Amino acid sequence: MSRRSFDQELEEIKQDVIKMGKLAKEAVYTSVRSLAEQDLQLVDKVFAVEDETDVLNLSIEDRCLRLTALQQPVARDLRFIAAMMRISYNFERMADHAAKIAEITRKTASKPLLKPLIDIPRMAGIISEMVDINLQAIAARDVKPTEELSKKDDLVDALYEQVYKELLTFMIKDPKTIDDATHLLIVALYLERIGDIACTTGSRIVYMIEGRRVWIK
């Protein structure tokens, strides 16, 4: 394989990883919307997107391993290939968590929500911004956008704490709400974890581009 062909293959892998991120973002947004609207059709859409990320992630992994085995890439290229595999896996995990949120919608769609969703959609909105930061940094091979991830993750964490305290109050006042409150609390926890994954992805991007080990949190 010529250097030109090798670079083209790396670019195609990068574009597929960017596609993975967009799919993960769509899955998270749609899963929260499915819950807010109690819409089972949106649940099916989340599962379809999650299936697509599974297939694409395996394809990216196979191509990265093939390049590593056959082309003996130099250090910078090897960092890039390893990062693409890890970042693709991270986006696939985001979609997995979104599917778990959609599954909660499926379980609870037969009855009204305990309360209107306010902070949970806010969490999803910030997470969408965090994924966009990841994608911008990957596309431009620029670490600068990742500097905003920590601040946004702090916002996600603060909203999670707010949701936790509010739902705990519901459960204490009326034990009959425990099941419904627990479902919403689990959704918030999945979103908090997705925010953490976005930060981990940012750390991996910095290593990919500059070779520096950082921990964004």
N, C-alpha and C positions, 0 to 999 in steps of 0.2 A: 504494500500500500504506500503510495506517495505521500509526502507531507501534506500536499493540497487535499488529497482524499481523506487523510487522517483528520485534518482540521474541519473538513466538511462533516465528517461523522460526529465529531465533538459538538459542532454547532447544531446538528439535528438532535442529538441527545439533550442539549441545553434547551432547545425549543420544546421538546417533549416534557422536560421537567417543569418548564413554565406552564405548559398545558396542565400538568398534574396539579400545580398550585391553583390554577383557575378552577379546576374541577373541585378541589378541596374547598375553596372559598364558596363555590356554588352549593356544595353539599351542606356546609354549615348554615349558610343563609336560608336555604330551603328547609332544613330540618327545624330551625327555630320558627320559621313561618308556618310550617305544618302544625306545630304545637299551638302557636297563637291562634290559628284559624281552625284547629281541629280538623284538618283536611287530609284524608287518607290518600287522595290522589297525589298530593305532594310527598307523602311518605313513600309511595312507590317510586317517585322521581328520585328521591334521595338514594334509595337502594340501587336504582339503575346507575346513578352516578358513581356510587361506591364500587359497584361491580366494574365499571369502566376504569377506575383508578387501580383496582387490583391487577387487571390485565396489563395496563400501561406500565405499572411499576415493575412487573416481571419482565416486560420487554426491555425497559431501561436497564435493569440489572443484568440481563443476559448480554446486551450489547456492550455494557461497560466491562464485564468480565472478559468478553471476547477480545476487546481492544487491549486490555491489560495483558492477556495471555499471548496474543499474537504480535503486538506491536512494541512491546517493551518500552513504554513511554518514559520520558525523562521526568524529573521530580515535579516540575510545575504541572505538566500534563497529568501525572499520576494523582496529584492533589485534586485536580479538577474532576477527574473520573471518579475518584473515591467520594468526593463531595456530592457529585450528581447522584450517585447511588444512595447516599445517606439522606439527602434532601428529598429525593423522590419517595423514599420510605417514610420520611416525616409527613409529607403531604398525604400519603396513603393512610397514615395513622389518623390524621385530622378527619379524613373522610370516614374512617371507621367509627370515630367518636360521634360524628354527625349521624351515622346510621343508628347508633345506640339511642340518640335523642329521638330520631324518627320512630324507633321501636316503642319508646315511651308514649309518643303520640298515639300509636296504634293501640296501646293498652288503655289509654285514658280518653279516647275520642268519644266514647259513649256517654260521657257526662261533662258538665261544665267545668272549666278550670276553677281551682280554688280562688284565684284572684286574677285580675287582668295582668298581662305580662308587660312590665315596664323596663326593669333593670336587665332582664335576660336578653331582650332584643338589643339593648344598649351594649351588652357584652359582645354579642354577635357582630354588631357594627364595628366596634373597635378591633375585633379579631380580623374582620375583613380588611381593615386598614393595615394591620400587621402583616397579613399575607401579601397585600399589595407592596409593602416595603420590601419583603423578601424577593418578590418577583422583579421589582425595579432594580434591586441590587444585583440579582443574577443577570438580568438582561444587559445591564451597563457594566458589569464586572466592577462595581464601585461600592466600597464599604460604607460610604457616607450615609446612605439612607438608614442603615442598621442602627445608627446612633439614637433613633427615635423609638426603638423597640422597647427598651426598658421602661420609659415613661408610660407608654401605652399599656404595657403589661401591669404596671402599678395600678392603672385605672381599672383594668379587668379584675385584678385582685380585690380592689376596694369595692367594686360592685358585687363581687362574690360574697364578701363579708357582709355587705348590706342585705343581700338576698338571704344569707344564712340566718342573720339575726331576725329578720322579718318573719321568715318561715318558722323559726323556733318559737317565736311569740305566738303564732297561730297554733302550734302544737300544744304549747303549755296551756293556753286559754281553752282549747277545745280538743281533747284527745281524738275525737272523731275525724279530725282533719289530718291525722298523722300520715296516712297513706298518701293522700293527695299532696301534702307538703313535701313528703320525702321524694316523690317523683320530680317535683320542680327543683328540689335541692340537688338531686342527681344531675339534672340537666345543667344547672349552674356549675356543678363540679366538672362535668365534661368540657364545658366552655373554658373554664379556668385552665384545664389541662391543655386544651388546644392553644391557648395563649402561651403557655410554657413551651409548647412545641415550636411555635413561631419564633420564640427567643432562641431556642436551641438551633433552629435553622439559621438564624442570623449569625450565631457563633460559628457555624460551619461555613457560612459564606465568607466571613472574615478570614478564616484559615485557608479556604480555597484561593482567595485572591492575594492575600499578603503573607500567608504562611505563619501567621500569629495565632497562638492559642488564647482565646478570650472566652469569658463566660458571661453572656448576656442574660440578665434575669431581672 
